[in-house]
Amino acid sequence: MGALLAKWTSANSYWSSFGRVQSSHDLMVFMQSPQSRTYVGSASEFYGIRKRPGKTYPNIPQIPLEFALAMQHNKDLLEHDALKVALVRVCKLIGITLTCHSKRIGSEKAEYSQVWPPPKEYMWALSQIVSVT
């Protein structure tokens, strides 16, 4: 797993960060806006969510419920970690892209910034962290 995270630096940055990612309210506002992407920044990371061109999003009303269910399911984690898991689950549900860009040493020149959807060869690893199926 360590070698995988060393190769997939955006996932390493995302899962090891201490910043706060987008909340369910942030997602609702974003999905109802004409924007195609939005970012939230922490001290060392930028978390981005992006709509896919030409895609419609019928699951928008489910965002708060799905977010709350994911938070409840991961109640044993620290809140900021449970938020990260919930964000990945909801991004999968509604079909948007989640990215993480880090300013930490070793992450500045990452080739791949997506956390969701992951590269196909990394899907097995993400399934070990959070239920994605």
C-alpha positions in Angstrom: 0.0 0.0 0.0 2.9 2.3 0.7 4.3 1.9 -2.7 0.9 2.5 -4.3 0.5 5.7 -2.3 4.0 6.8 -3.3 3.0 6.4 -7.0 -0.5 7.8 -6.6 0.5 11.1 -4.9 -3.0 12.7 -5.1 -4.5 9.9 -3.1 -1.6 10.1 -0.6 -2.1 13.9 -0.3 -5.9 13.5 0.1 -5.9 10.7 2.7 -3.1 12.1 4.8 -4.2 15.7 4.8 -5.5 17.5 7.8 -7.6 20.1 5.9 -11.4 20.2 5.6 -12.8 19.1 2.3 -16.1 20.2 0.8 -19.2 19.6 3.0 -22.6 18.4 1.8 -23.8 22.0 1.7 -20.8 23.0 -0.4 -21.7 20.2 -2.8 -25.3 21.2 -3.0 -24.5 24.8 -3.7 -21.9 23.8 -6.4 -24.2 21.3 -8.1 -27.0 23.9 -8.4 -24.6 26.5 -9.8 -23.5 26.9 -13.4 -19.9 26.5 -12.4 -18.1 23.5 -13.8 -15.5 23.3 -10.9 -14.8 24.6 -7.5 -11.9 24.4 -5.0 -11.4 24.5 -1.3 -8.0 25.2 0.1 -6.2 24.2 3.3 -2.7 25.1 4.5 -1.1 22.6 2.1 -3.8 21.2 -0.2 -6.4 22.3 -2.7 -9.4 20.0 -3.0 -11.3 20.3 -6.2 -14.6 19.0 -7.5 -15.5 19.1 -11.1 -18.6 18.3 -13.1 -18.2 16.1 -16.2 -19.0 17.8 -19.5 -22.3 16.9 -21.0 -23.5 14.8 -18.0 -26.8 15.4 -16.2 -27.0 15.0 -12.4 -30.3 13.6 -11.2 -29.1 12.5 -7.8 -28.6 16.0 -6.4 -31.4 15.8 -3.7 -29.7 12.7 -2.3 -26.4 14.5 -1.4 -27.2 15.5 2.2 -28.6 12.0 3.0 -25.8 10.1 1.4 -23.2 12.4 3.1 -24.8 11.9 6.5 -25.0 8.1 6.0 -21.3 8.0 5.1 -20.4 10.1 8.1 -22.5 7.9 10.4 -20.9 4.7 8.9 -17.5 6.1 9.6 -18.2 7.6 13.0 -15.2 5.9 14.5 -12.9 8.1 12.4 -11.8 11.6 13.2 -14.4 14.0 11.7 -12.1 15.4 9.0 -11.3 11.8 7.9 -15.0 10.8 7.9 -15.7 13.9 5.8 -13.1 12.7 3.2 -14.7 9.3 3.0 -18.1 10.8 2.7 -16.9 13.1 -0.1 -15.5 10.2 -2.1 -18.7 8.2 -1.7 -20.9 11.1 -2.8 -18.6 12.0 -5.7 -19.0 8.4 -6.9 -22.8 8.5 -6.4 -23.4 11.7 -8.4 -20.6 11.1 -10.9 -18.3 14.1 -10.4 -14.5 14.2 -10.2 -12.6 14.9 -7.0 -9.0 16.1 -7.2 -6.3 17.0 -4.6 -3.3 19.1 -5.4 -0.7 19.3 -2.6 2.1 21.8 -1.9 3.8 19.3 0.4 7.4 18.2 -0.4 7.3 15.3 -2.9 3.8 16.1 -4.2 4.4 19.3 -6.2 5.0 17.6 -9.5 2.3 14.9 -9.3 1.3 13.5 -12.7 -2.2 12.6 -11.6 -4.4 14.7 -9.4 -7.6 12.7 -9.3 -8.8 11.0 -6.1 -12.1 10.0 -7.6 -12.4 8.3 -10.1 -9.1 6.6 -9.5 -6.9 5.2 -12.2 -8.3 1.7 -13.0 -5.1 0.0 -11.8 -5.7 1.6 -8.4 -9.4 0.8 -7.9 -8.5 -2.3 -5.8 -6.6 -0.2 -3.3 -9.4 2.4 -2.9 -11.8 -0.4 -2.2 -9.6 -1.3 0.8 -10.0 2.2 2.2 -13.7 3.0 1.4 -16.5 0.9 0.0 -16.7 2.1 -3.6 -18.8 -0.7 -5.2 
